[in-house]
Amino acid sequence: MKPIFETEITKISDGKRVVKKDIVVAEIKLDIVLNNKKIASLMATPVDQEALCIGYLKAENIIKDINDVKNIKLTNDGMSVEIEAISDKKNIEKLNSEGVVVSGCGRGISANINPDTIEAKVIKSNFYIESDMLLEAMGKFYTECPLYEETGCVHTAKLYVDERTYFIGEDIAQHNTIDKAVGKAILKKVDVSNSFLMVSGRLSSEMVAKAVMHGIPILASRTASTCLGVKIAEKFGLTLIGFVRGNRMNIYRNPQRII
């Protein structure tokens, strides 16, 4: 299944009407089938579906380690990922509960994320980066996202480990981009505790909570954070940075990791 398709549009420019072909991004309902039981459905862009599902299950504490995953299979129609793994049944049951970090698409309640009920460890990583390096990386970020360049209709995330090791996620759903990028790292058994994450959209509570659940020490964006996003970052020791543009940035919490 392709993540894009071609359609006919009517374009008006400078007072002139033209019928032409255009590219739009695909959107599907992706089912996650864990141990022969469907446990969630996510509205998503049909690319990197396996990584998305692994990242999602890890963020929900449903799977603890990639070594617990015995098999992953994307169905031929691209609409379902079948996973065989050791899982936490208690957290599967909590998918629809208030305060649990969920995708917000197709299943679960994400509007009521409560910092007091997030089941994550405080991030104590001594990892740090130079401010100039972050500014440069953010400047390159938007040139490395082919689906965005082609459609202009997806959010993006980039997990940066080092100059040669990074993972990009693109999706219609902002939170899916984090699960895709981190899911790719998990599948390659890369330690994300010494990495930083860049995202294209706002730093809402769900985006911040996902970074915390994955144990990533630094989260940055060109846009702003919400109040609840700041509170979550403060409680869990996340370095949260907004308005990373040109030669400036706003560090909301834990500035010690930026030198």
Contacts in CASP RR format, 6 or more apart in sequence:
PFRMAT RR
TARGET T0000
AUTHOR 0000-0000-0000
METHOD contacts of the structure
MODEL  1
MKPIFETEITKISDGKRVVKKDIVVAEIKLDIVLNNKKIASLMATPVDQE
ALCIGYLKAENIIKDINDVKNIKLTNDGMSVEIEAISDKKNIEKLNSEGV
VVSGCGRGISANINPDTIEAKVIKSNFYIESDMLLEAMGKFYTECPLYEE
TGCVHTAKLYVDERTYFIGEDIAQHNTIDKAVGKAILKKVDVSNSFLMVS
GRLSSEMVAKAVMHGIPILASRTASTCLGVKIAEKFGLTLIGFVRGNRMN
IYRNPQRII
1 26 0 8 1.000
1 28 0 8 1.000
1 46 0 8 1.000
1 77 0 8 1.000
1 78 0 8 1.000
1 79 0 8 1.000
2 26 0 8 1.000
2 46 0 8 1.000
3 25 0 8 1.000
3 26 0 8 1.000
3 45 0 8 1.000
3 46 0 8 1.000
3 47 0 8 1.000
3 147 0 8 1.000
4 23 0 8 1.000
4 24 0 8 1.000
4 25 0 8 1.000
4 26 0 8 1.000
4 147 0 8 1.000
4 150 0 8 1.000
4 151 0 8 1.000
5 23 0 8 1.000
5 24 0 8 1.000
5 26 0 8 1.000
6 21 0 8 1.000
6 22 0 8 1.000
6 23 0 8 1.000
7 21 0 8 1.000
7 22 0 8 1.000
7 23 0 8 1.000
7 24 0 8 1.000
8 19 0 8 1.000
8 20 0 8 1.000
8 21 0 8 1.000
8 22 0 8 1.000
9 19 0 8 1.000
9 20 0 8 1.000
9 21 0 8 1.000
9 22 0 8 1.000
10 17 0 8 1.000
10 18 0 8 1.000
10 19 0 8 1.000
11 17 0 8 1.000
11 18 0 8 1.000
11 19 0 8 1.000
11 20 0 8 1.000
11 22 0 8 1.000
12 18 0 8 1.000
23 150 0 8 1.000
23 151 0 8 1.000
24 151 0 8 1.000
24 153 0 8 1.000
25 45 0 8 1.000
25 147 0 8 1.000
25 151 0 8 1.000
25 152 0 8 1.000
25 153 0 8 1.000
25 154 0 8 1.000
25 172 0 8 1.000
26 45 0 8 1.000
26 46 0 8 1.000
27 43 0 8 1.000
27 44 0 8 1.000
27 45 0 8 1.000
27 172 0 8 1.000
28 43 0 8 1.000
28 44 0 8 1.000
28 45 0 8 1.000
28 46 0 8 1.000
28 78 0 8 1.000
28 79 0 8 1.000
29 41 0 8 1.000
29 42 0 8 1.000
29 43 0 8 1.000
29 44 0 8 1.000
29 79 0 8 1.000
29 106 0 8 1.000
30 41 0 8 1.000
30 42 0 8 1.000
30 43 0 8 1.000
30 44 0 8 1.000
30 46 0 8 1.000
30 49 0 8 1.000
30 52 0 8 1.000
30 53 0 8 1.000
30 78 0 8 1.000
30 79 0 8 1.000
30 80 0 8 1.000
30 81 0 8 1.000
31 38 0 8 1.000
31 40 0 8 1.000
31 41 0 8 1.000
31 79 0 8 1.000
31 80 0 8 1.000
31 81 0 8 1.000
32 38 0 8 1.000
32 39 0 8 1.000
32 40 0 8 1.000
32 41 0 8 1.000
32 42 0 8 1.000
32 53 0 8 1.000
32 56 0 8 1.000
32 57 0 8 1.000
32 80 0 8 1.000
32 81 0 8 1.000
32 83 0 8 1.000
33 39 0 8 1.000
33 80 0 8 1.000
33 81 0 8 1.000
33 82 0 8 1.000
33 83 0 8 1.000
34 57 0 8 1.000
34 62 0 8 1.000
34 83 0 8 1.000
34 84 0 8 1.000
34 85 0 8 1.000
34 87 0 8 1.000
34 92 0 8 1.000
35 83 0 8 1.000
35 84 0 8 1.000
35 85 0 8 1.000
35 87 0 8 1.000
36 82 0 8 1.000
39 62 0 8 1.000
39 92 0 8 1.000
39 95 0 8 1.000
40 56 0 8 1.000
40 95 0 8 1.000
40 102 0 8 1.000
40 103 0 8 1.000
40 106 0 8 1.000
40 107 0 8 1.000
40 108 0 8 1.000
41 105 0 8 1.000
41 106 0 8 1.000
41 107 0 8 1.000
42 52 0 8 1.000
42 53 0 8 1.000
42 56 0 8 1.000
42 103 0 8 1.000
42 105 0 8 1.000
42 106 0 8 1.000
42 107 0 8 1.000
42 173 0 8 1.000
42 176 0 8 1.000
43 105 0 8 1.000
43 106 0 8 1.000
43 172 0 8 1.000
43 173 0 8 1.000
44 52 0 8 1.000
44 105 0 8 1.000
44 171 0 8 1.000
44 172 0 8 1.000
44 173 0 8 1.000
44 176 0 8 1.000
45 147 0 8 1.000
45 154 0 8 1.000
45 170 0 8 1.000
45 171 0 8 1.000
45 172 0 8 1.000
45 173 0 8 1.000
45 176 0 8 1.000
46 78 0 8 1.000
46 79 0 8 1.000
47 147 0 8 1.000
47 170 0 8 1.000
47 171 0 8 1.000
48 169 0 8 1.000
48 170 0 8 1.000
48 180 0 8 1.000
48 184 0 8 1.000
49 74 0 8 1.000
49 78 0 8 1.000
49 81 0 8 1.000
50 72 0 8 1.000
50 74 0 8 1.000
50 81 0 8 1.000
50 187 0 8 1.000
51 169 0 8 1.000
51 179 0 8 1.000
51 180 0 8 1.000
51 181 0 8 1.000
51 183 0 8 1.000
51 184 0 8 1.000
51 186 0 8 1.000
51 187 0 8 1.000
52 81 0 8 1.000
52 171 0 8 1.000
52 176 0 8 1.000
52 179 0 8 1.000
52 180 0 8 1.000
52 183 0 8 1.000
53 72 0 8 1.000
53 81 0 8 1.000
53 83 0 8 1.000
53 179 0 8 1.000
54 63 0 8 1.000
54 66 0 8 1.000
54 69 0 8 1.000
54 72 0 8 1.000
54 83 0 8 1.000
54 179 0 8 1.000
54 183 0 8 1.000
54 186 0 8 1.000
54 187 0 8 1.000
55 179 0 8 1.000
55 180 0 8 1.000
55 182 0 8 1.000
55 183 0 8 1.000
55 186 0 8 1.000
55 214 0 8 1.000
56 103 0 8 1.000
56 176 0 8 1.000
56 179 0 8 1.000
57 63 0 8 1.000
57 83 0 8 1.000
57 85 0 8 1.000
57 87 0 8 1.000
58 64 0 8 1.000
58 179 0 8 1.000
58 182 0 8 1.000
58 183 0 8 1.000
58 186 0 8 1.000
58 213 0 8 1.000
58 214 0 8 1.000
59 101 0 8 1.000
59 178 0 8 1.000
59 179 0 8 1.000
59 182 0 8 1.000
59 210 0 8 1.000
59 213 0 8 1.000
59 214 0 8 1.000
60 91 0 8 1.000
60 95 0 8 1.000
60 100 0 8 1.000
60 101 0 8 1.000
60 102 0 8 1.000
60 213 0 8 1.000
61 88 0 8 1.000
61 91 0 8 1.000
61 119 0 8 1.000
61 213 0 8 1.000
62 87 0 8 1.000
62 88 0 8 1.000
62 91 0 8 1.000
62 92 0 8 1.000
63 69 0 8 1.000
63 85 0 8 1.000
63 86 0 8 1.000
63 87 0 8 1.000
63 88 0 8 1.000
64 86 0 8 1.000
64 88 0 8 1.000
66 186 0 8 1.000
66 187 0 8 1.000
66 189 0 8 1.000
68 85 0 8 1.000
68 86 0 8 1.000
68 87 0 8 1.000
69 83 0 8 1.000
69 84 0 8 1.000
69 85 0 8 1.000
70 84 0 8 1.000
70 85 0 8 1.000
70 86 0 8 1.000
71 82 0 8 1.000
71 83 0 8 1.000
71 84 0 8 1.000
71 85 0 8 1.000
72 81 0 8 1.000
72 82 0 8 1.000
72 83 0 8 1.000
72 84 0 8 1.000
73 81 0 8 1.000
73 82 0 8 1.000
73 83 0 8 1.000
74 80 0 8 1.000
74 81 0 8 1.000
74 82 0 8 1.000
75 81 0 8 1.000
75 82 0 8 1.000
91 100 0 8 1.000
94 100 0 8 1.000
95 102 0 8 1.000
95 107 0 8 1.000
95 108 0 8 1.000
96 102 0 8 1.000
96 107 0 8 1.000
96 108 0 8 1.000
96 109 0 8 1.000
97 109 0 8 1.000
98 109 0 8 1.000
98 112 0 8 1.000
98 114 0 8 1.000
98 117 0 8 1.000
99 109 0 8 1.000
99 112 0 8 1.000
99 113 0 8 1.000
99 114 0 8 1.000
99 117 0 8 1.000
99 118 0 8 1.000
100 108 0 8 1.000
100 109 0 8 1.000
100 117 0 8 1.000
101 110 0 8 1.000
101 113 0 8 1.000
101 118 0 8 1.000
101 206 0 8 1.000
101 209 0 8 1.000
101 210 0 8 1.000
101 213 0 8 1.000
102 108 0 8 1.000
102 109 0 8 1.000
102 110 0 8 1.000
103 110 0 8 1.000
103 173 0 8 1.000
103 175 0 8 1.000
103 176 0 8 1.000
103 179 0 8 1.000
104 110 0 8 1.000
104 173 0 8 1.000
104 175 0 8 1.000
104 206 0 8 1.000
105 173 0 8 1.000
105 175 0 8 1.000
105 176 0 8 1.000
110 175 0 8 1.000
110 206 0 8 1.000
113 205 0 8 1.000
113 206 0 8 1.000
113 209 0 8 1.000
113 228 0 8 1.000
113 232 0 8 1.000
115 228 0 8 1.000
115 231 0 8 1.000
115 232 0 8 1.000
115 235 0 8 1.000
115 236 0 8 1.000
118 209 0 8 1.000
118 212 0 8 1.000
118 213 0 8 1.000
118 232 0 8 1.000
118 236 0 8 1.000
120 209 0 8 1.000
120 212 0 8 1.000
120 213 0 8 1.000
120 215 0 8 1.000
120 236 0 8 1.000
121 215 0 8 1.000
121 236 0 8 1.000
122 235 0 8 1.000
122 236 0 8 1.000
122 237 0 8 1.000
123 212 0 8 1.000
123 215 0 8 1.000
123 216 0 8 1.000
123 217 0 8 1.000
123 236 0 8 1.000
123 237 0 8 1.000
123 238 0 8 1.000
124 237 0 8 1.000
125 193 0 8 1.000
125 194 0 8 1.000
125 215 0 8 1.000
125 217 0 8 1.000
125 257 0 8 1.000
127 193 0 8 1.000
127 194 0 8 1.000
127 195 0 8 1.000
127 196 0 8 1.000
127 217 0 8 1.000
127 218 0 8 1.000
127 257 0 8 1.000
128 256 0 8 1.000
128 257 0 8 1.000
128 258 0 8 1.000
128 259 0 8 1.000
129 196 0 8 1.000
129 218 0 8 1.000
129 257 0 8 1.000
129 258 0 8 1.000
129 259 0 8 1.000
130 258 0 8 1.000
130 259 0 8 1.000
131 249 0 8 1.000
131 258 0 8 1.000
131 259 0 8 1.000
134 196 0 8 1.000
134 220 0 8 1.000
134 241 0 8 1.000
134 244 0 8 1.000
134 249 0 8 1.000
134 258 0 8 1.000
135 244 0 8 1.000
135 246 0 8 1.000
135 247 0 8 1.000
135 249 0 8 1.000
137 158 0 8 1.000
137 160 0 8 1.000
137 198 0 8 1.000
138 198 0 8 1.000
138 220 0 8 1.000
138 222 0 8 1.000
138 244 0 8 1.000
138 245 0 8 1.000
139 246 0 8 1.000
141 156 0 8 1.000
141 158 0 8 1.000
141 198 0 8 1.000
141 200 0 8 1.000
142 148 0 8 1.000
142 156 0 8 1.000
142 200 0 8 1.000
144 158 0 8 1.000
144 168 0 8 1.000
145 154 0 8 1.000
145 156 0 8 1.000
145 158 0 8 1.000
145 168 0 8 1.000
145 169 0 8 1.000
145 170 0 8 1.000
145 200 0 8 1.000
146 170 0 8 1.000
147 154 0 8 1.000
147 156 0 8 1.000
147 170 0 8 1.000
148 154 0 8 1.000
148 156 0 8 1.000
148 170 0 8 1.000
148 200 0 8 1.000
153 172 0 8 1.000
154 170 0 8 1.000
154 171 0 8 1.000
154 172 0 8 1.000
154 177 0 8 1.000
155 170 0 8 1.000
155 171 0 8 1.000
155 172 0 8 1.000
155 173 0 8 1.000
155 174 0 8 1.000
155 176 0 8 1.000
155 177 0 8 1.000
155 199 0 8 1.000
155 200 0 8 1.000
155 201 0 8 1.000
156 168 0 8 1.000
156 169 0 8 1.000
156 170 0 8 1.000
156 177 0 8 1.000
156 199 0 8 1.000
156 200 0 8 1.000
157 168 0 8 1.000
157 169 0 8 1.000
157 170 0 8 1.000
157 177 0 8 1.000
157 178 0 8 1.000
157 180 0 8 1.000
157 181 0 8 1.000
157 197 0 8 1.000
157 198 0 8 1.000
157 199 0 8 1.000
157 200 0 8 1.000
158 166 0 8 1.000
158 167 0 8 1.000
158 168 0 8 1.000
158 169 0 8 1.000
158 181 0 8 1.000
158 197 0 8 1.000
158 198 0 8 1.000
159 166 0 8 1.000
159 167 0 8 1.000
159 168 0 8 1.000
159 181 0 8 1.000
159 182 0 8 1.000
159 184 0 8 1.000
159 185 0 8 1.000
159 192 0 8 1.000
159 195 0 8 1.000
159 196 0 8 1.000
159 197 0 8 1.000
159 216 0 8 1.000
160 166 0 8 1.000
160 195 0 8 1.000
160 196 0 8 1.000
160 197 0 8 1.000
160 198 0 8 1.000
161 167 0 8 1.000
161 185 0 8 1.000
161 190 0 8 1.000
161 192 0 8 1.000
161 194 0 8 1.000
161 195 0 8 1.000
165 190 0 8 1.000
167 181 0 8 1.000
167 182 0 8 1.000
167 183 0 8 1.000
167 184 0 8 1.000
167 185 0 8 1.000
167 190 0 8 1.000
168 181 0 8 1.000
169 176 0 8 1.000
169 177 0 8 1.000
169 178 0 8 1.000
169 180 0 8 1.000
169 181 0 8 1.000
169 184 0 8 1.000
170 177 0 8 1.000
170 180 0 8 1.000
171 177 0 8 1.000
171 180 0 8 1.000
174 199 0 8 1.000
174 200 0 8 1.000
174 201 0 8 1.000
174 202 0 8 1.000
174 204 0 8 1.000
174 207 0 8 1.000
175 206 0 8 1.000
175 207 0 8 1.000
175 210 0 8 1.000
177 199 0 8 1.000
177 200 0 8 1.000
178 197 0 8 1.000
178 199 0 8 1.000
178 207 0 8 1.000
178 210 0 8 1.000
178 211 0 8 1.000
178 214 0 8 1.000
179 210 0 8 1.000
181 197 0 8 1.000
182 192 0 8 1.000
182 197 0 8 1.000
182 214 0 8 1.000
182 216 0 8 1.000
185 192 0 8 1.000
185 195 0 8 1.000
186 192 0 8 1.000
192 214 0 8 1.000
192 215 0 8 1.000
192 216 0 8 1.000
193 215 0 8 1.000
193 216 0 8 1.000
193 217 0 8 1.000
194 217 0 8 1.000
195 216 0 8 1.000
195 217 0 8 1.000
195 218 0 8 1.000
196 216 0 8 1.000
196 217 0 8 1.000
196 218 0 8 1.000
196 219 0 8 1.000
196 220 0 8 1.000
197 211 0 8 1.000
197 216 0 8 1.000
197 218 0 8 1.000
197 219 0 8 1.000
197 220 0 8 1.000
198 220 0 8 1.000
198 221 0 8 1.000
198 244 0 8 1.000
199 207 0 8 1.000
199 219 0 8 1.000
199 220 0 8 1.000
199 221 0 8 1.000
200 221 0 8 1.000
200 222 0 8 1.000
201 207 0 8 1.000
201 221 0 8 1.000
201 222 0 8 1.000
201 223 0 8 1.000
202 221 0 8 1.000
202 223 0 8 1.000
202 224 0 8 1.000
202 225 0 8 1.000
202 226 0 8 1.000
203 219 0 8 1.000
203 221 0 8 1.000
203 223 0 8 1.000
203 224 0 8 1.000
203 225 0 8 1.000
203 226 0 8 1.000
203 229 0 8 1.000
203 240 0 8 1.000
203 242 0 8 1.000
203 252 0 8 1.000
204 225 0 8 1.000
204 226 0 8 1.000
204 228 0 8 1.000
204 229 0 8 1.000
205 226 0 8 1.000
205 228 0 8 1.000
205 229 0 8 1.000
205 232 0 8 1.000
207 219 0 8 1.000
207 229 0 8 1.000
208 219 0 8 1.000
208 225 0 8 1.000
208 228 0 8 1.000
208 229 0 8 1.000
208 232 0 8 1.000
208 233 0 8 1.000
208 238 0 8 1.000
208 240 0 8 1.000
209 229 0 8 1.000
209 232 0 8 1.000
211 219 0 8 1.000
211 238 0 8 1.000
212 232 0 8 1.000
212 233 0 8 1.000
212 236 0 8 1.000
212 238 0 8 1.000
216 238 0 8 1.000
217 237 0 8 1.000
217 238 0 8 1.000
217 239 0 8 1.000
217 257 0 8 1.000
218 238 0 8 1.000
218 239 0 8 1.000
218 241 0 8 1.000
218 257 0 8 1.000
218 258 0 8 1.000
219 233 0 8 1.000
219 238 0 8 1.000
219 239 0 8 1.000
219 240 0 8 1.000
219 241 0 8 1.000
220 241 0 8 1.000
220 242 0 8 1.000
220 244 0 8 1.000
220 249 0 8 1.000
221 241 0 8 1.000
221 242 0 8 1.000
221 243 0 8 1.000
221 244 0 8 1.000
222 242 0 8 1.000
222 243 0 8 1.000
222 244 0 8 1.000
222 245 0 8 1.000
223 242 0 8 1.000
223 243 0 8 1.000
224 242 0 8 1.000
224 243 0 8 1.000
224 250 0 8 1.000
225 233 0 8 1.000
225 240 0 8 1.000
225 242 0 8 1.000
225 252 0 8 1.000
229 240 0 8 1.000
230 240 0 8 1.000
230 252 0 8 1.000
230 253 0 8 1.000
232 238 0 8 1.000
233 239 0 8 1.000
233 240 0 8 1.000
233 252 0 8 1.000
233 253 0 8 1.000
233 254 0 8 1.000
234 253 0 8 1.000
234 254 0 8 1.000
237 253 0 8 1.000
237 254 0 8 1.000
238 253 0 8 1.000
238 254 0 8 1.000
239 251 0 8 1.000
239 253 0 8 1.000
239 254 0 8 1.000
239 255 0 8 1.000
239 256 0 8 1.000
239 257 0 8 1.000
239 258 0 8 1.000
240 251 0 8 1.000
240 252 0 8 1.000
240 253 0 8 1.000
240 254 0 8 1.000
241 249 0 8 1.000
241 250 0 8 1.000
241 251 0 8 1.000
241 252 0 8 1.000
241 258 0 8 1.000
242 249 0 8 1.000
242 250 0 8 1.000
242 251 0 8 1.000
242 252 0 8 1.000
243 249 0 8 1.000
243 250 0 8 1.000
249 258 0 8 1.000
251 258 0 8 1.000
END
